[in-house]
Amino acid sequence: MESRRITVGDRVWAVRVGGSESRHHVLLLPDAGDPADVYDQVCERLQTSDLRTIVIEPADGLDNTAVFGILDELKVPWANLVGAGTGADLAWQLAARGFGRFMSLIAAGSGHPAAPGADGAIADATCPPVEIPTTLLATKRLPRAAAEASGRYVYGEFRLVPVDVADVATEAGHELATEIVLRTSFW
């Protein structure tokens, strides 16, 4: 994967881009503290499916403005959005507030911010629903019962997939890649 440095505002972001030139981009947002190569195996599988991958690192401090600025700099008009852990938290916010910029959402281990989490707490009651096809991977951090509550905040096709792991990117990368390919395909 090619590594680029992109400045948005006063911060420089390392961005890894890979795969053939394509209209189909997948933006992967890692969990806080994840190493730079956390999505390498997933990206390799996606690139085999003719998808262009974009991974922003580090995830710490990443927000909507930075993501939109990075996509603009890369000249990516829309992307399929993927996030795990805190990356999934951001992905939900981006999907809810970036209508027309994202084609699909795949979130792992974190439900919609307005839905009660595994502990019953609501992270952001003001977060609007998402209006794109969405896949949510229920994990050990987000059990299926808690994950199901996110369905009411998706105004599009909603798919819930249970995976019995704590960290989808490292423990179930093949399943994550499969769900991304399924969600990005139009067949």
C-alpha positions in Angstrom: 0.0 0.0 0.0 1.2 3.5 -0.8 1.6 5.8 2.2 0.8 9.5 1.8 0.8 12.4 4.2 -2.2 14.7 4.0 -2.6 18.0 5.9 -6.1 19.0 7.1 -6.2 22.2 9.1 -3.1 22.1 11.4 -2.7 18.3 11.5 -0.9 15.9 9.2 -2.5 12.5 8.7 -0.8 9.4 7.4 -3.0 7.7 4.9 -2.4 4.3 3.3 -4.0 3.8 -0.1 -3.9 0.5 -2.0 -5.5 -1.3 -4.9 -6.2 -0.5 -8.5 -7.8 2.8 -9.6 -11.5 2.2 -9.2 -14.7 4.0 -8.6 -15.2 1.8 -5.6 -13.4 3.1 -2.5 -13.4 1.6 1.0 -12.5 3.9 3.8 -11.3 1.9 6.9 -11.2 3.6 10.3 -9.2 1.7 12.9 -9.8 1.5 16.6 -7.8 3.9 18.9 -4.4 2.5 19.6 -4.5 0.0 16.7 -1.2 -0.4 14.8 -0.8 1.0 11.3 -1.0 -2.4 9.7 -4.2 -3.6 11.5 -6.2 -3.7 8.3 -3.5 -5.0 5.9 -4.9 -8.5 5.5 -8.4 -7.1 5.1 -7.2 -4.6 2.5 -5.3 -7.3 0.6 -8.6 -9.3 0.3 -10.5 -6.2 -0.7 -8.0 -5.3 -3.4 -8.3 -8.8 -4.8 -12.0 -7.9 -5.2 -11.1 -4.8 -7.2 -11.8 -2.4 -4.4 -9.5 0.6 -3.6 -8.7 0.9 0.1 -8.0 3.9 2.2 -6.8 3.6 5.8 -6.3 6.7 7.9 -3.8 6.4 10.8 -3.6 7.1 13.7 -7.3 7.2 14.5 -6.7 9.3 17.7 -8.1 12.8 17.2 -9.8 11.9 13.8 -13.1 13.7 13.3 -15.6 14.4 10.6 -13.8 17.5 9.3 -10.5 15.6 8.9 -12.1 12.7 7.2 -14.0 14.9 4.7 -10.8 16.9 4.1 -8.7 13.7 3.4 -11.3 12.3 1.0 -11.4 15.7 -0.8 -7.6 15.7 -1.1 -7.7 12.2 -2.5 -10.4 13.2 -4.9 -12.8 10.5 -3.6 -16.4 11.7 -4.2 -17.9 8.9 -2.2 -16.8 5.8 -0.3 -17.9 2.7 1.5 -17.3 3.3 5.2 -15.8 0.7 7.6 -15.0 1.2 11.3 -14.1 -0.9 14.3 -14.2 0.2 17.9 -13.7 4.0 18.1 -13.4 3.9 14.3 -16.9 2.5 14.2 -18.1 5.3 16.6 -16.7 7.8 14.1 -18.1 5.9 11.1 -21.7 6.1 12.5 -21.3 9.9 13.0 -19.9 10.3 9.5 -22.7 8.2 7.9 -25.3 10.1 9.9 -24.0 13.5 9.0 -22.4 13.0 5.6 -25.4 12.1 3.4 -24.4 11.5 -0.2 -20.7 11.0 0.7 -21.0 7.4 1.7 -22.6 4.5 -0.1 -22.6 1.9 2.8 -21.6 1.5 6.4 -19.9 -1.6 8.0 -19.5 -1.1 11.8 -17.8 -3.6 14.1 -18.2 -3.7 17.8 -20.1 -0.4 18.2 -23.7 0.4 17.6 -25.4 3.6 16.6 -24.6 6.4 19.1 -28.3 7.1 19.9 -28.9 3.4 20.7 -28.1 2.0 24.2 -24.8 0.3 24.2 -23.9 -3.0 26.0 -23.8 -1.1 29.3 -27.2 0.6 28.6 -25.6 4.1 28.1 -26.4 6.3 25.1 -23.3 7.9 23.6 -25.0 10.7 21.6 -28.8 11.0 21.7 -28.6 13.8 19.1 -27.0 11.6 16.4 -29.4 11.4 13.4 -30.2 8.0 11.8 -28.1 6.8 8.9 -29.8 6.5 5.5 -27.5 4.1 3.8 -27.3 0.3 3.7 -25.6 -0.8 7.0 -24.0 -3.9 8.3 -23.3 -4.1 12.1 -21.0 -6.8 13.4 -22.0 -7.8 16.9 -18.9 -8.8 18.9 -17.9 -9.7 22.5 -17.8 -5.9 23.1 -21.2 -5.4 21.6 -23.5 -8.4 22.2 -26.3 -9.2 19.7 -29.0 -8.0 22.1 -27.4 -4.5 22.4 -26.6 -4.4 18.7 -30.2 -5.1 17.6 -31.2 -1.7 19.1 -29.2 0.1 16.3 -31.6 -1.2 13.7 -34.2 1.4 14.4 -31.6 4.1 13.6 -30.9 2.8 10.1 -33.2 4.1 7.4 -31.9 1.6 4.8 -31.3 -2.1 4.6 -29.8 -3.3 8.0 -27.9 -6.5 8.4 -26.7 -7.8 11.8 -23.9 -10.3 11.8 -22.7 -11.9 15.1 -19.0 -12.7 15.3 -17.7 -14.2 18.5 -14.5 -12.1 18.8 -13.4 -9.0 20.7 -11.4 -7.4 17.9 -12.8 -8.0 14.4 -9.8 -6.6 12.5 -7.3 -9.0 14.0 -9.4 -12.0 14.9 -11.9 -12.1 12.1 -10.4 -10.2 9.2 -11.7 -12.6 6.6 -15.2 -12.3 7.9 -14.9 -8.5 7.9 -13.6 -8.5 4.3 -16.5 -10.7 3.3 -19.0 -8.4 4.8 -17.4 -5.4 3.1 -17.4 -7.1 -0.3 -21.1 -8.1 0.2 -22.0 -4.6 1.2 -20.1 -2.9 -1.7 -21.4 -5.2 -4.4 -24.5 -4.2 -6.4 -25.5 -7.8 -7.4 
